[in-house]
């Protein structure tokens, strides 16, 4: 009898606890979130490593951005893995500590001498944006230029080259990756401004209506500190050519 009890106790001690599931939702935003990559992008590599250190397992579901943010807002999904901060979003999302930097630049046609010098330099122009993206309240509320929404970045690039819009904007790393993998000939027809609209941090967010939102974000913050301390974070950056 004692031998059986000792054996059962040993099995309980040696068996790892089941990891708690986190459902992430977002659109393809390569190279940060990318269903075509085996590890699904830089952001998901960092996020999964951070959460794994806290005994969480992350399942990613790709969908249009507007549907993803609405689903996280209402608690249908647990996190948005790559979110920009805006004041308006703080009313329904809890933000993590930032984990990577995103440089948002304007994209123009190759022969266009335009250089971004503040919102005033956009006067009279039509700028293509992606529905639901957080470009910043000042940009979204400005009235001296027009904004046209589409569902995906590549649509704006094609509209730009065709002359249907004057400018669009995106993280330069992301834009170059998207064009290279979807319409590489367009790279010869566009250019990026030297000045950026903003340097944004990417953060993990969870909806305030989600009963686990505090625990989910606290776990990521703790996990991020762990993987930065043990070298995992630096290794992921090096693997992706960011160090």
N, C-alpha and C positions, 0 to 999 in steps of 0.2 A: 504493500500500500504506500509506504513512504517513498519507495523508488518511483512509483507512478506520479506522486505529487511533485517530487523533485524534477522529474522529466517534464511535466506540464509547466512548472514554474520556469524551467530553463527555456522552453519554447516561447513562453510569453515574453521573457526578457530579450530573446534573440530576434523575435519577429518585429520588424519596423512598423510604426504606426502608419495607417493609411493617410496619404496626403490629402488635404482638403482641396476641393476643386474651385478654381476661379475661371469664369467665362469672360474672355475678352472679345470686344467687337470693334471693328474699324475697317476702313477702306484700304486697298493697296496703296502704300505710300513708300515705294522703294527708294533707297535701300533700307529704310527704317522698318517698314512692315511690307512683306512681299510674299504672296502665296506661291510664287514660282521658285523661291529659294528653299533648299532643304531645311534650313533653320528659321525660315520665315522672316528674316530681316534682323538688322542690328538691334532695334528696339526690343524685339521679342527675345533675342538672345540675352540681353541685359536683364529684362524683366523676369524671364523664366529662371535665370540664375539667382536673382535676388529672392524671388519667392520660394525657390527650392530650398534655400538656406533656412527658411521659416516654415518648412513642411507644407507648402502649397504647390499645387500643380496647375498650370495655366493652359487652357484650351482656347485657341484663337478661332474666331468666326469672321470671315471677310464678307463685307456688304457695303453698299453705298454709305458715305460718311453721314449724311443726314439721318438715315435709318439707324446707324450705329449710335450716334449721340442721343437720339430720341430713346432708344432702347436702354442705354445706360442711365439716362435721366429718370426713366420710369422704373428702374430696377429689374428690367428683363435680363440685362447682362450686367456683369460685375464691374468691368473696367474698360476705359478707353486707353490703349497702351501708349498712344503718342498724341498728346493734347497740348495746344498752345493756351496760355493764360489770357483770359479776358475778364473784365470786371463783371460783365453780364452773366458769365458762366458760373461765377462763384455763388449765384443764387440757387443753383441746382447741382453743382459738382463740388466734391472735396478733392483738393489737389495734393499730390505727393511732393517730395523734394525733387528738383530738376535732375535729370540724369544725362542729358546731352544738349548741345547748342545747335540751333537752326538759324541760318542766315537767309533772310527773305529779301530777294532782289527782284527788280523789274526786268522783264524780258521784252526786247524790242526787235524790230526787223533789222537786218544787217546794215542797211543803208541809213538808218535813222540816227541822227546825231544827239538824240535826247539823252540827258543825264538827270537823274533824280536829285532834286535839291529842296526837298520838303514838299508838303502836300500842295503848296501853291504852284509848283512846277507841273502839276497834273491838270491844271485848269483847262477846261474845254475838251479833254481827252476822254475816250471810252476805254475803260480798263476791264479786262476779263478776270473774273474771280470764280472760285469754286464754292458752290452752295454749302453753307454751314461751316466753312473754315473761319478761324478766329484771327483775322488780320489786324485786330486792334480797333478799339472804339473810335478813335479819331479818324482813322481811314474809312471805316464803315459809315460814319455819320457826316463826313464832309459832303458839301453840296456843290463844290466847284468843278466836279467831274462826274461822269456817268460810270456806273458799274453794271456789267452784264454777267449773269450767273450761268454756269454750266455744272454738270455733274462730275466731270473729270478734267484733270490738268491738260491732258493731250488734246482735248477739244479746243481749249483756249489757244494752244500753240498753233493748231491748224487754222483757227480763225484769224490769228495774228498774221500768219504768212499770207493768207488770202486778202488781207487788208480790211477785214470786217471789224476789227478792234485795233486800237492804237498800241496798247500795252497789255501785258498780263504780269503776274508775279508768282514766285514760288521759291522755295529753298533751292539754291543753285545746284547743290549736289543731287537733290531729288529730281529736279527738272532735267538735268543732263542724263541721268540714268533712265528716266521715263522715255525721253526722246530717242536715246540710243537703242532701247529695246522695242520701241513701237514704230518709229518713223525716223531712222538715222539720217536720211537725206535732209531733214529739217534742221539739223545742227549747223549746216552751212548757211542757213538762211536767217539765223537769229543771233542775237548777242545779249549780254547781260550788262546792266548798269554797274558802274564802279561802286556807287553808294547803295546801301540797302535801306529798305523801309524800316526794318528792325532786325535786331538779333534776338531771337526768341529761344527760350528753353523748352525742351520737350519734357512733359510730365505725365505721370499716370493719374487718372481721375476715376472717381467712383461716384455714382449718383447719391444725393442726400436721402432719397427715398429708399435706398437699399439698406436694410437693417444691419448689414455687415460693413457698411462703408468705412467706418472709423477703423475697424480691425484690419480691413483689407489694405488701407493706405498706410497704417502704422506698420504692418508687416512688410510692405515694400520698402519703406524708409529704413527699417532695421536691416533688411536684407541687402539693400544698396550699400549701407555702411560696411556690412560684412564682406561683400565681394570686392569693394574698393580696398579693404584692409588686407585681404588674402591674395590679391593680384588677379583675380578672375576678370574684373572690370577692364583692367589694362590689356589683358590678353584678348578680350573680345574686340576692343578698339584696334589692336594691332592686326588681328585676323582680317579686319574689314578695311584696312588701309587708312585708318583715321588717327594713327599715331606714328 
